[in-house]
Structures are given as C-alpha cells and as structure tokens.
C-alpha cells in the first residue's frame, strides 16, 4: 500500500526560484524518513533550493526554520528529525529588520 506523500510548503522568497511553486510533493518511503532525506528527495529536482535552505555541511541554515507538522525541527533534532508519511513541512525564512 503506498504511503501518503509529504507536502513541503515554500515561502514566497523560494517560490520565485522554482517558477512560483507554492508546494513540493515528495513521495514517502514505507518507513519514516528524516528531514535530511526528505530535502534530498525534494531538492533533487529543485537544486537551486538546496543552497538557500542548507549550508555546505548539509545543515539547515541559521536564518531558516523547518517545521514538521507544526513542530520546529530546527530546535530539536534538526536534519535528523523524523518526517512521517503525509506530513506537512513548512520552510520559513527568518525576517529581520531594524
């Protein structure tokens, strides 16, 4: 039985880089996957996003937050956080000003 895909919701800044896509749908493996594995799958077709979300070590950039079903993965296990089938993952760019 196929598992439910994961939906990655992109902020406006990143949408412009992928032709206006608001979401990327990624098929889920039978077992749970990590944030890193999910991003690898999602960014395989959208390479430009990888450098905006992850640094050269593969870690989530300081100014980016990743939420899995409403939980801030960047405060916990980071790229090792589990992502269940059917999850909604939001990528949020920090906003600052002065």
C-alpha positions, 0 to 999 in steps of 0.5 A: 500500500503506498504511503501518503506523500509529504507536502513541503510548503515554500515561502514566497522568497523560494517560490520565485526560484522554482517558477512560483511553486507554492508546494513540493510533493515528495513521495514517502518511503514505507518507513519514516524518513528524516528531514535530511532525506526528505530535502534530498528527495525534494531538492533533487529536482529543485537544486537551486533550493538546496543552497538557500535552505542548507549550508555546505555541511548539509545543515539547515541554515541559521536564518531558516526554520523547518517545521514538521507538522507544526513542530520546529525541527530546527530546535530539536533534532534538526536534519535528523528529525523524523518526517512521517508519511503525509506530513506537512513541512513548512520552510520559513525564512527568518525576517529581520529588520531594524 
